[in-house]
Amino acid sequence: MVKRIKDIIDTEYDVDAERKSLKAAQSEAKYLAMSEKEVAREITRIEKEMLKAAKNLEFEKAAQLRDQLKRLRESVFLSPL
């Protein structure tokens, strides 16, 4: 039986999960580099975008923004000083 290399890699390595993990880590690093003012502006921007998405019945986008907002708040408020 011959298997394609891609099939072997896909069974051992979840590419989508790794991409999501990498994106979350990049976002967290970006947030930690921000000043307090920049963080406050980013929180406000995300909240407005989330409410707009919910108003337009784009619930998946609103949920993604909610999760992004949660990660931002956790990384900023729970980071060591």
N, CA, C and O atoms as CSV, one atom per row, in Angstrom:
chain,resi,resn,atom,element,x,y,z
A,1,MET,N,N,0.840,-1.179,0.000
A,1,MET,CA,C,0.000,0.000,0.000
A,1,MET,C,C,0.890,1.250,0.000
A,1,MET,O,O,1.817,1.361,0.802
A,2,VAL,N,N,0.605,2.157,-0.882
A,2,VAL,CA,C,1.391,3.375,-1.009
A,2,VAL,C,C,0.556,4.541,-0.483
A,2,VAL,O,O,-0.591,4.736,-0.885
A,3,LYS,N,N,1.163,5.317,0.430
A,3,LYS,CA,C,0.488,6.498,0.962
A,3,LYS,C,C,1.204,7.743,0.471
A,3,LYS,O,O,2.423,7.770,0.301
A,4,ARG,N,N,0.409,8.760,0.254
A,4,ARG,CA,C,1.006,10.033,-0.122
A,4,ARG,C,C,1.578,10.687,1.141
A,4,ARG,O,O,1.047,10.514,2.238
A,5,ILE,N,N,2.640,11.420,0.971
A,5,ILE,CA,C,3.267,12.093,2.117
A,5,ILE,C,C,2.270,13.042,2.771
A,5,ILE,O,O,2.221,13.140,3.997
A,6,LYS,N,N,1.489,13.730,1.978
A,6,LYS,CA,C,0.495,14.662,2.513
A,6,LYS,C,C,-0.490,13.940,3.423
A,6,LYS,O,O,-0.859,14.475,4.468
A,7,ASP,N,N,-0.923,12.740,3.053
A,7,ASP,CA,C,-1.844,11.971,3.883
A,7,ASP,C,C,-1.220,11.626,5.230
A,7,ASP,O,O,-1.883,11.683,6.265
A,8,ILE,N,N,0.041,11.273,5.206
A,8,ILE,CA,C,0.739,10.930,6.447
A,8,ILE,C,C,0.868,12.162,7.337
A,8,ILE,O,O,0.611,12.101,8.539
A,9,ILE,N,N,1.262,13.265,6.740
A,9,ILE,CA,C,1.425,14.503,7.506
A,9,ILE,C,C,0.086,14.957,8.071
A,9,ILE,O,O,0.015,15.347,9.236
A,10,ASP,N,N,-0.968,14.916,7.277
A,10,ASP,CA,C,-2.283,15.358,7.735
A,10,ASP,C,C,-2.786,14.537,8.906
A,10,ASP,O,O,-3.462,15.074,9.783
A,11,THR,N,N,-2.474,13.253,8.944
A,11,THR,CA,C,-2.949,12.429,10.055
A,11,THR,C,C,-2.152,12.699,11.325
A,11,THR,O,O,-2.666,12.509,12.427
A,12,GLU,N,N,-0.913,13.136,11.189
A,12,GLU,CA,C,-0.065,13.373,12.352
A,12,GLU,C,C,-0.067,14.830,12.801
A,12,GLU,O,O,0.293,15.127,13.940
A,13,TYR,N,N,-0.457,15.715,11.942
A,13,TYR,CA,C,-0.280,17.134,12.195
A,13,TYR,C,C,-1.529,17.879,11.752
A,13,TYR,O,O,-1.824,17.936,10.559
A,14,ASP,N,N,-2.255,18.442,12.684
A,14,ASP,CA,C,-3.478,19.178,12.375
A,14,ASP,C,C,-3.104,20.609,11.989
A,14,ASP,O,O,-2.870,21.455,12.852
A,15,VAL,N,N,-3.053,20.864,10.697
A,15,VAL,CA,C,-2.598,22.143,10.175
A,15,VAL,C,C,-3.504,23.292,10.630
A,15,VAL,O,O,-3.008,24.344,11.036
A,16,ASP,N,N,-4.805,23.104,10.569
A,16,ASP,CA,C,-5.726,24.170,10.958
A,16,ASP,C,C,-5.569,24.543,12.422
A,16,ASP,O,O,-5.571,25.726,12.764
A,17,ALA,N,N,-5.435,23.561,13.280
A,17,ALA,CA,C,-5.259,23.829,14.714
A,17,ALA,C,C,-3.959,24.584,14.959
A,17,ALA,O,O,-3.909,25.490,15.791
A,18,GLU,N,N,-2.921,24.216,14.243
A,18,GLU,CA,C,-1.637,24.901,14.400
A,18,GLU,C,C,-1.715,26.343,13.902
A,18,GLU,O,O,-1.132,27.245,14.503
A,19,ARG,N,N,-2.431,26.552,12.814
A,19,ARG,CA,C,-2.593,27.929,12.307
A,19,ARG,C,C,-3.335,28.792,13.310
A,19,ARG,O,O,-2.952,29.936,13.554
A,20,LYS,N,N,-4.404,28.245,13.895
A,20,LYS,CA,C,-5.163,28.989,14.901
A,20,LYS,C,C,-4.305,29.290,16.115
A,20,LYS,O,O,-4.356,30.392,16.661
A,21,SER,N,N,-3.526,28.322,16.532
A,21,SER,CA,C,-2.649,28.502,17.685
A,21,SER,C,C,-1.597,29.572,17.401
A,21,SER,O,O,-1.319,30.414,18.255
A,22,LEU,N,N,-1.024,29.541,16.224
A,22,LEU,CA,C,-0.022,30.531,15.842
A,22,LEU,C,C,-0.635,31.922,15.777
A,22,LEU,O,O,-0.039,32.891,16.248
A,23,LYS,N,N,-1.814,32.021,15.199
A,23,LYS,CA,C,-2.486,33.316,15.091
A,23,LYS,C,C,-2.798,33.884,16.471
A,23,LYS,O,O,-2.626,35.081,16.699
A,24,ALA,N,N,-3.253,33.041,17.387
A,24,ALA,CA,C,-3.544,33.484,18.750
A,24,ALA,C,C,-2.276,33.968,19.446
A,24,ALA,O,O,-2.297,34.984,20.141
A,25,ALA,N,N,-1.181,33.249,19.262
A,25,ALA,CA,C,0.089,33.649,19.875
A,25,ALA,C,C,0.580,34.977,19.299
A,25,ALA,O,O,1.102,35.817,20.033
A,26,GLN,N,N,0.415,35.167,17.997
A,26,GLN,CA,C,0.830,36.418,17.366
A,26,GLN,C,C,-0.015,37.581,17.877
A,26,GLN,O,O,0.508,38.664,18.140
A,27,SER,N,N,-1.312,37.359,18.015
A,27,SER,CA,C,-2.196,38.399,18.530
A,27,SER,C,C,-1.814,38.772,19.957
A,27,SER,O,O,-1.757,39.952,20.305
A,28,GLU,N,N,-1.553,37.764,20.775
A,28,GLU,CA,C,-1.190,38.026,22.164
A,28,GLU,C,C,0.108,38.821,22.245
A,28,GLU,O,O,0.216,39.750,23.045
A,29,ALA,N,N,1.085,38.467,21.431
A,29,ALA,CA,C,2.356,39.201,21.422
A,29,ALA,C,C,2.129,40.648,20.992
A,29,ALA,O,O,2.734,41.565,21.546
A,30,LYS,N,N,1.262,40.849,20.007
A,30,LYS,CA,C,0.948,42.204,19.538
A,30,LYS,C,C,0.296,43.009,20.656
A,30,LYS,O,O,0.632,44.175,20.862
A,31,TYR,N,N,-0.637,42.387,21.379
A,31,TYR,CA,C,-1.336,43.078,22.458
A,31,TYR,C,C,-0.395,43.448,23.598
A,31,TYR,O,O,-0.513,44.529,24.175
A,32,LEU,N,N,0.535,42.558,23.925
A,32,LEU,CA,C,1.461,42.824,25.022
A,32,LEU,C,C,2.417,43.964,24.694
A,32,LEU,O,O,2.949,44.610,25.597
A,33,ALA,N,N,2.636,44.209,23.414
A,33,ALA,CA,C,3.540,45.284,22.994
A,33,ALA,C,C,2.834,46.644,22.956
A,33,ALA,O,O,3.487,47.669,22.761
A,34,MET,N,N,1.529,46.665,23.137
A,34,MET,CA,C,0.764,47.911,23.048
A,34,MET,C,C,0.827,48.700,24.355
A,34,MET,O,O,1.000,48.139,25.438
A,35,SER,N,N,0.681,50.011,24.218
A,35,SER,CA,C,0.561,50.870,25.398
A,35,SER,C,C,-0.866,50.769,25.931
A,35,SER,O,O,-1.739,50.197,25.278
A,36,GLU,N,N,-1.098,51.323,27.110
A,36,GLU,CA,C,-2.451,51.283,27.692
A,36,GLU,C,C,-3.471,51.959,26.782
A,36,GLU,O,O,-4.583,51.462,26.603
A,37,LYS,N,N,-3.083,53.095,26.212
A,37,LYS,CA,C,-3.987,53.827,25.313
A,37,LYS,C,C,-4.329,52.997,24.092
A,37,LYS,O,O,-5.486,52.934,23.678
A,38,GLU,N,N,-3.321,52.361,23.516
A,38,GLU,CA,C,-3.538,51.538,22.329
A,38,GLU,C,C,-4.443,50.342,22.647
A,38,GLU,O,O,-5.295,49.970,21.839
A,39,VAL,N,N,-4.255,49.754,23.809
A,39,VAL,CA,C,-5.098,48.628,24.226
A,39,VAL,C,C,-6.538,49.089,24.381
A,39,VAL,O,O,-7.457,48.409,23.924
A,40,ALA,N,N,-6.744,50.228,25.015
A,40,ALA,CA,C,-8.095,50.762,25.205
A,40,ALA,C,C,-8.767,51.024,23.863
A,40,ALA,O,O,-9.948,50.726,23.683
A,41,ARG,N,N,-8.006,51.587,22.916
A,41,ARG,CA,C,-8.557,51.842,21.576
A,41,ARG,C,C,-8.886,50.541,20.854
A,41,ARG,O,O,-9.908,50.443,20.174
A,42,GLU,N,N,-8.018,49.543,21.003
A,42,GLU,CA,C,-8.249,48.251,20.354
A,42,GLU,C,C,-9.486,47.570,20.942
A,42,GLU,O,O,-10.275,46.977,20.207
A,43,ILE,N,N,-9.657,47.652,22.253
A,43,ILE,CA,C,-10.844,47.068,22.896
A,43,ILE,C,C,-12.096,47.748,22.367
A,43,ILE,O,O,-13.071,47.080,22.021
A,44,THR,N,N,-12.074,49.058,22.304
A,44,THR,CA,C,-13.230,49.811,21.798
A,44,THR,C,C,-13.526,49.450,20.347
A,44,THR,O,O,-14.685,49.276,19.972
A,45,ARG,N,N,-12.478,49.337,19.530
A,45,ARG,CA,C,-12.648,48.995,18.110
A,45,ARG,C,C,-13.269,47.612,17.948
A,45,ARG,O,O,-14.189,47.423,17.152
A,46,ILE,N,N,-12.762,46.655,18.704
A,46,ILE,CA,C,-13.278,45.291,18.601
A,46,ILE,C,C,-14.719,45.226,19.082
A,46,ILE,O,O,-15.547,44.552,18.470
A,47,GLU,N,N,-15.029,45.928,20.183
A,47,GLU,CA,C,-16.406,45.937,20.693
A,47,GLU,C,C,-17.377,46.501,19.655
A,47,GLU,O,O,-18.449,45.939,19.428
A,48,LYS,N,N,-16.991,47.621,19.027
A,48,LYS,CA,C,-17.850,48.223,18.006
A,48,LYS,C,C,-18.048,47.279,16.822
A,48,LYS,O,O,-19.160,47.119,16.317
A,49,GLU,N,N,-16.958,46.661,16.391
A,49,GLU,CA,C,-17.037,45.735,15.262
A,49,GLU,C,C,-17.901,44.522,15.608
A,49,GLU,O,O,-18.661,44.033,14.772
A,50,MET,N,N,-17.776,44.039,16.850
A,50,MET,CA,C,-18.560,42.892,17.301
A,50,MET,C,C,-20.059,43.236,17.317
A,50,MET,O,O,-20.884,42.453,16.845
A,51,LEU,N,N,-20.398,44.395,17.855
A,51,LEU,CA,C,-21.803,44.811,17.903
A,51,LEU,C,C,-22.373,45.030,16.500
A,51,LEU,O,O,-23.528,44.698,16.234
A,52,LYS,N,N,-21.559,45.586,15.613
A,52,LYS,CA,C,-21.987,45.782,14.228
A,52,LYS,C,C,-22.260,44.435,13.559
A,52,LYS,O,O,-23.256,44.278,12.854
A,53,ALA,N,N,-21.378,43.474,13.781
A,53,ALA,CA,C,-21.563,42.146,13.197
A,53,ALA,C,C,-22.832,41.492,13.731
A,53,ALA,O,O,-23.580,40.878,12.971
A,54,ALA,N,N,-23.077,41.617,15.024
A,54,ALA,CA,C,-24.287,41.035,15.616
A,54,ALA,C,C,-25.532,41.720,15.058
A,54,ALA,O,O,-26.530,41.061,14.765
A,55,LYS,N,N,-25.472,43.027,14.913
A,55,LYS,CA,C,-26.607,43.778,14.369
A,55,LYS,C,C,-26.914,43.350,12.937
A,55,LYS,O,O,-28.073,43.322,12.523
A,56,ASN,N,N,-25.859,43.016,12.181
A,56,ASN,CA,C,-26.018,42.569,10.794
A,56,ASN,C,C,-26.257,41.064,10.683
A,56,ASN,O,O,-26.196,40.489,9.597
A,57,LEU,N,N,-26.529,40.441,11.829
A,57,LEU,CA,C,-26.806,39.002,11.908
A,57,LEU,C,C,-25.633,38.142,11.451
A,57,LEU,O,O,-25.829,37.031,10.958
A,58,GLU,N,N,-24.423,38.652,11.613
A,58,GLU,CA,C,-23.208,37.909,11.305
A,58,GLU,C,C,-22.687,37.314,12.617
A,58,GLU,O,O,-21.676,37.761,13.159
A,59,PHE,N,N,-23.391,36.308,13.109
A,59,PHE,CA,C,-23.145,35.802,14.446
A,59,PHE,C,C,-21.800,35.086,14.578
A,59,PHE,O,O,-21.170,35.150,15.634
A,60,GLU,N,N,-21.360,34.414,13.534
A,60,GLU,CA,C,-20.061,33.740,13.610
A,60,GLU,C,C,-18.937,34.765,13.730
A,60,GLU,O,O,-18.006,34.584,14.515
A,61,LYS,N,N,-19.025,35.828,12.957
A,61,LYS,CA,C,-18.022,36.884,13.031
A,61,LYS,C,C,-18.066,37.556,14.398
A,61,LYS,O,O,-17.024,37.850,14.983
A,62,ALA,N,N,-19.273,37.798,14.906
A,62,ALA,CA,C,-19.417,38.410,16.228
A,62,ALA,C,C,-18.807,37.516,17.305
A,62,ALA,O,O,-18.166,38.013,18.231
A,63,ALA,N,N,-18.998,36.219,17.191
A,63,ALA,CA,C,-18.434,35.279,18.163
A,63,ALA,C,C,-16.905,35.267,18.077
A,63,ALA,O,O,-16.229,35.201,19.104
A,64,GLN,N,N,-16.362,35.330,16.872
A,64,GLN,CA,C,-14.906,35.376,16.715
A,64,GLN,C,C,-14.342,36.649,17.350
A,64,GLN,O,O,-13.305,36.620,18.012
A,65,LEU,N,N,-15.035,37.750,17.138
A,65,LEU,CA,C,-14.596,39.014,17.726
A,65,LEU,C,C,-14.714,38.976,19.254
A,65,LEU,O,O,-13.865,39.521,19.958
A,66,ARG,N,N,-15.758,38.338,19.758
A,66,ARG,CA,C,-15.923,38.181,21.204
A,66,ARG,C,C,-14.747,37.399,21.781
A,66,ARG,O,O,-14.201,37.755,22.825
A,67,ASP,N,N,-14.369,36.332,21.089
A,67,ASP,CA,C,-13.246,35.512,21.540
A,67,ASP,C,C,-11.932,36.301,21.478
A,67,ASP,O,O,-11.089,36.193,22.368
A,68,GLN,N,N,-11.775,37.089,20.422
A,68,GLN,CA,C,-10.586,37.927,20.281
A,68,GLN,C,C,-10.529,38.943,21.419
A,68,GLN,O,O,-9.466,39.181,21.992
A,69,LEU,N,N,-11.655,39.529,21.737
A,69,LEU,CA,C,-11.738,40.502,22.823
A,69,LEU,C,C,-11.389,39.847,24.161
A,69,LEU,O,O,-10.693,40.438,24.986
A,70,LYS,N,N,-11.869,38.648,24.362
A,70,LYS,CA,C,-11.574,37.914,25.596
A,70,LYS,C,C,-10.075,37.641,25.706
A,70,LYS,O,O,-9.483,37.832,26.768
A,71,ARG,N,N,-9.458,37.190,24.600
A,71,ARG,CA,C,-8.015,36.928,24.606
A,71,ARG,C,C,-7.231,38.204,24.894
A,71,ARG,O,O,-6.253,38.183,25.641
A,72,LEU,N,N,-7.661,39.307,24.302
A,72,LEU,CA,C,-6.992,40.590,24.521
A,72,LEU,C,C,-7.053,40.969,25.991
A,72,LEU,O,O,-6.036,41.313,26.595
A,73,ARG,N,N,-8.229,40.907,26.556
A,73,ARG,CA,C,-8.380,41.276,27.973
A,73,ARG,C,C,-7.581,40.352,28.874
A,73,ARG,O,O,-6.952,40.812,29.827
A,74,GLU,N,N,-7.595,39.065,28.590
A,74,GLU,CA,C,-6.833,38.119,29.409
A,74,GLU,C,C,-5.338,38.368,29.298
A,74,GLU,O,O,-4.632,38.349,30.306
A,75,SER,N,N,-4.851,38.599,28.098
A,75,SER,CA,C,-3.409,38.778,27.923
A,75,SER,C,C,-2.934,40.072,28.566
A,75,SER,O,O,-1.825,40.126,29.096
A,76,VAL,N,N,-3.752,41.108,28.528
A,76,VAL,CA,C,-3.349,42.386,29.076
A,76,VAL,C,C,-3.512,42.421,30.589
A,76,VAL,O,O,-2.601,42.839,31.303
A,77,PHE,N,N,-4.658,41.986,31.078
A,77,PHE,CA,C,-4.941,42.109,32.495
A,77,PHE,C,C,-4.335,41.010,33.343
A,77,PHE,O,O,-4.193,41.171,34.555
A,78,LEU,N,N,-3.977,39.897,32.727
A,78,LEU,CA,C,-3.386,38.795,33.481
A,78,LEU,C,C,-1.887,38.669,33.240
A,78,LEU,O,O,-1.249,37.752,33.757
A,79,SER,N,N,-1.323,39.586,32.457
A,79,SER,CA,C,0.111,39.498,32.181
A,79,SER,C,C,0.888,39.965,33.404
A,79,SER,O,O,0.437,40.850,34.132
A,80,PRO,N,N,2.052,39.371,33.629
A,80,PRO,CA,C,2.868,39.787,34.769
A,80,PRO,C,C,3.397,41.202,34.558
A,80,PRO,O,O,3.739,41.589,33.441
A,81,LEU,N,N,3.458,41.948,35.617
A,81,LEU,CA,C,3.934,43.344,35.531
A,81,LEU,C,C,5.414,43.443,35.725
A,81,LEU,O,O,5.971,44.540,35.683
